Amino acid sequence: MKTFLTLLTTSVSFFFLFSTCSTRKGAVMDYPIRPVPFTAIRVSDNFWAPVIRRNHDVTIPIALNQCYRTGRVDNFLFAGKIKSGSFCTEFPFDDSDIYKIIEGASYSLQTFPDKNLEARIDTLIFYIGKAQEPDGYLYTNRTIDSTHLHPWAGKKRWEKDPELSHELYNCGHLYEAAVAHFQATGKRSMLDIAVKNADLLVRDFGPGKLAYEPGHQVVEMGLVKMYRVTGKREYLDLAKFFLDIRGKGTEYSQDHMKVTEQTQAVGHAVRAMYLYSGMADVAAITGDQAYVHALDLIWHDLISTKFYITGGIGAAAGHEGFGPPYDLPNMTAYNETCASIGEVYWNFRLFLLHGESTYYDVLERVLYNGLISGVSLSGDHFFYPNPLESSGQHARSEWFGCACCPSNICRFIPSIPGYIYATDRDRLYVNLFIGSSADIDLGGDHVEIIQRTAYPWEGQVEITINPDRNQKMEVAVRIPGWAENQPVPGDLYSFKAGETDALALTVNGVPAHYSLDKGYAVIKRKWKKGDHLSIDFPMPVRRIIANEKVIADQGRVALQRGPLVYCAEWPDFKDSKVLNRKLSDKEDIKAEFRQDLLSGVTILTGKADFIAIPYYTWANRGQGEMAVWLLSTEDPPEQRVDNR
């Protein structure tokens, strides 16, 4: 297995299998920048390493047990005639939870070899194979009993997918899981199931055949992954077909106009993120610039008008999606955990297309705030929505009837190493500051990189570069926007008075000569083994204010230090009240690391008995008041906006 993975690592990236096959038109195009495979990176820091470990030890086993307890596994047993019974879960997309957990477990096996977990996954794959119909169709609700279908499923295959059935959604997660399992183990057991199913889609859909657009996107991303691993061009063509036939439905599923004509982020937020990610994948391979143009316009609309300071998106609970521009209420903010995960997928792909640090500024903000808040510090309770204010009505849950968020957490957390580094010809990108070591192939040469840091608590980052031979190359270090006096791209949020000190960047103890390129400090030199690159990002406590068009946040201020957004929470105040807590601009706020609090965090303290904790850690000490945006004493109290 290790020999296989060593070979696979040279050509397989975490999210993308860059196929070396040829197409009808010659060499395969793909993203100009390529991520370093997660299989080549070992995370060792004190922030993310425990999170990844806890996901393996706690979250994945809990999710698997819930799938057995709630009947998700039984549905496959019934469909495969291993047991007798009727469809026994609430939603027809519950099959996808099994697939997502297999995907996450596959990634996790790379970091933590675990024969017991691998055997459990093999058993599930066996059940999935038995549930698959002879022609490749796989949808347990229909296979169990086609005469008593879920109300969301049509009498014929696929016919209600543009609305509700989620048949193609299930297929997409099947493909992503199958590719991940093949990556991690070298086994074809699940990949063969996925190929059989994808071949059915190719037979059923396309010009002159069925023309149903996916109601909940993700199959587009899955088909591209299948194309990369198999070299079957028809999978890529079908992904593009599913994108291009959109334009005859509603905004809810981004089907209101052709994808190349869309300019705004609308509708269901998770669907949107998966759609935009699929568009980016297809654009990278086909070179379709109309896709890229549309994606750029949509991204600017989202970041400039519909983006929370925590990185959350999708303000409206009613349709789990985007509201009007600048309508960003705090207590009723939906900000689904799955939407944050999708946001990472999309911004990652935009970076691979454009090479600009702004996409990683967004990705980092989401990652450290609005995404990781979706799982408790113990790894066994979850948030579906992630509001920015609470009067005590919000609490994490052990599981949900619609369990997309816990299963998405399972698959995302072990993938984090794949976001740290990327390469482009003779350039090595350092995108995230996470203690780790990596073996990187750069233009055919091998480079080891070792990163040591206490980020996000401290801004000092130490990087040792060990090429096999003295090598001329570029090391491009991302300069976070927050370190350049800009909390997010655009003018939706800004720092109050005061500027961050200039960062210090040295090579072997000497100030480095570097150029700035798209938000990166680029050091071009002949690197030798043992060269030491040091970066020091100043981390003062900064006050953030919102654009005057964001009515909900007027007269308020938020706090940030480094990449972390802070909040005030009830256990830290004698009266347990924070919703009307005032914070003066004159209040001297200091940072203090507390190992005894919330698994070890840096808190912010003030003289007036003021304490703020990282937003991602809230709701781990019981239910009570919480607020990210605090009243500023410089504004009259009567101007407070009620966000309930």
Sequence and secondary structure as in RCSB ss.txt:
>XXXX:A:sequence
MKTFLTLLTTSVSFFFLFSTCSTRKGAVMDYPIRPVPFTAIRVSDNFWAPVIRRNHDVTIPIALNQCYRTGRVDN
FLFAGKIKSGSFCTEFPFDDSDIYKIIEGASYSLQTFPDKNLEARIDTLIFYIGKAQEPDGYLYTNRTIDSTHLH
PWAGKKRWEKDPELSHELYNCGHLYEAAVAHFQATGKRSMLDIAVKNADLLVRDFGPGKLAYEPGHQVVEMGLVK
MYRVTGKREYLDLAKFFLDIRGKGTEYSQDHMKVTEQTQAVGHAVRAMYLYSGMADVAAITGDQAYVHALDLIWH
DLISTKFYITGGIGAAAGHEGFGPPYDLPNMTAYNETCASIGEVYWNFRLFLLHGESTYYDVLERVLYNGLISGV
SLSGDHFFYPNPLESSGQHARSEWFGCACCPSNICRFIPSIPGYIYATDRDRLYVNLFIGSSADIDLGGDHVEII
QRTAYPWEGQVEITINPDRNQKMEVAVRIPGWAENQPVPGDLYSFKAGETDALALTVNGVPAHYSLDKGYAVIKR
KWKKGDHLSIDFPMPVRRIIANEKVIADQGRVALQRGPLVYCAEWPDFKDSKVLNRKLSDKEDIKAEFRQDLLSG
VTILTGKADFIAIPYYTWANRGQGEMAVWLLSTEDPPEQRVDNR
>XXXX:A:secstr
 HHHHHHHHTTB SS B    EETTEE    SSEE  GGGEEE SSSHHHHHHHIIIIIHHHHHHHHHHTTHHHH
HHHHTTSS     SS TTTHHHHHHHHHHHHHHHHHS  HHHHHHHHHHHHHHHHHS TTS   HHHHH TTS  
TTS SSTTTTTTTT  HHHHHHHHHHHHHHHHHHH   HHHHHHHHHHHHHHHHBSTTSB    SS  HHHHHHH
HHHHH  HHHHHHHHHHHHT  SS GGGT SS GGG  S  SBHHHHHHHHHHHHHHHHHH  HHHHHHHHHHHH
HHHHHSB TTS B  BTTTTB  STT   STT    HHHHHHHHHHHHHHHHHH  HHHHHHHHHIIIIIIGGGB
 TTSS B SS  SEEES    BS  SS HHHHHHHHHGGGGGGGSEEEETTEEEE S   EEEEEEETTEEEEEE
EEE TTT  EEEEEEEESS EEEEEEEE  GGGGT SSSSSSEEE S      EEEETTEE   EEETTEEEEEE
EE TTEEEEEE    EEEEEE TT GGGTTEEEEEETTEEEEEEGGGSTT   TT EE TTS  EEEEETTSTTS
EEEEEETTTEEEEEGGGTTSS S EEESSEEETTS GGG     
